[in-house]
């Protein structure tokens, strides 16, 4: 049994990290480890996890709590899942305390800049949540591994045609309406303005469309979404749900939709894309970051870019490349999906069925065993 401290964003209103860390934490607990989680932005609501969950608000609280748990001999190892700029703040703290650390992080697009590679070098083990991350790390000499994030294909089950029809009836959506769904935060990276452009152009092509968006409407760093809908001439066709929906309601939105649309500029994984693939909803998305590896080989529809992919367009976020997808390409993909009618993309479902949670848990166990061996070697020396 190991005493493990998990640290991540555990915001119950919506966080990809929360989904990942919850599964990993419960899996580690089931394997017999003692797991304590410090949850950033966790509000203390009741939970049914098999690990302790303590709310923390900032780096100072995490430093104090970690030190206290170390003094009490309640922890031996830290597993931290956060973006690289956050790891830059936390990893030196754990190193100073003499704690071994495993970092789990995304790389939203190539390349991995040397500054970030140096930051990650402070961890004893680095996992990227995409193959892209591992490949880019090796280019700059960083020893990193792709941790294969799982998918709960039992909860995110294949929708049925009956669910599709009855759900639409309950929402007063006519059979001839083409429903496009996006689940994404209202931030610059998610590029929602491009999604609105796609839907607006789809309507101009004569499609009776409805756009359902699950997001943070009043984000201080996002778009004025209803203004965008007016600009692209579909204000009455837009329905917005605030993020944090319970599972039953969120699943129902996937089940009644005809296509899932995500126009991100860069993407480290894309859990809503995996959810759509698992439910059997066709996905149209940007050809960028981890989305490329999720949707290639016929698993989805990758949008063309507005300029050649081999022409770098750098973003201040880690000096990484960004992609601006073509709205016209998105429209053509959605029209192709509409022409097929209601169907299940079987290649996508087969792929997500292969993403079982025992795979990343075995990867973590192997990494922890190696760290144990390294410690014994150091002591023996």
Secondary structure as GFF3:
##gff-version 3
##sequence-region A 1 381
A	DSSP	beta_strand	3	9	.	.	.	ID=ss1
A	DSSP	alpha_helix	16	30	.	.	.	ID=ss2
A	DSSP	beta_strand	34	40	.	.	.	ID=ss3
A	DSSP	beta_strand	52	56	.	.	.	ID=ss4
A	DSSP	alpha_helix	59	71	.	.	.	ID=ss5
A	DSSP	beta_strand	77	81	.	.	.	ID=ss6
A	DSSP	alpha_helix	84	97	.	.	.	ID=ss7
A	DSSP	beta_strand	100	105	.	.	.	ID=ss8
A	DSSP	alpha_helix	114	120	.	.	.	ID=ss9
A	DSSP	beta_strand	125	128	.	.	.	ID=ss10
A	DSSP	alpha_helix	131	139	.	.	.	ID=ss11
A	DSSP	beta_strand	145	146	.	.	.	ID=ss12
A	DSSP	alpha_helix	161	170	.	.	.	ID=ss13
A	DSSP	beta_strand	178	183	.	.	.	ID=ss14
A	DSSP	three_ten_helix	188	190	.	.	.	ID=ss15
A	DSSP	alpha_helix	192	204	.	.	.	ID=ss16
A	DSSP	beta_strand	209	215	.	.	.	ID=ss17
A	DSSP	alpha_helix	225	231	.	.	.	ID=ss18
A	DSSP	three_ten_helix	235	237	.	.	.	ID=ss19
A	DSSP	beta_strand	238	242	.	.	.	ID=ss20
A	DSSP	alpha_helix	247	256	.	.	.	ID=ss21
A	DSSP	beta_strand	259	262	.	.	.	ID=ss22
A	DSSP	alpha_helix	271	279	.	.	.	ID=ss23
A	DSSP	beta_strand	283	286	.	.	.	ID=ss24
A	DSSP	alpha_helix	289	295	.	.	.	ID=ss25
A	DSSP	beta_strand	301	303	.	.	.	ID=ss26
A	DSSP	alpha_helix	327	340	.	.	.	ID=ss27
A	DSSP	alpha_helix	346	353	.	.	.	ID=ss28
A	DSSP	alpha_helix	357	380	.	.	.	ID=ss29
###
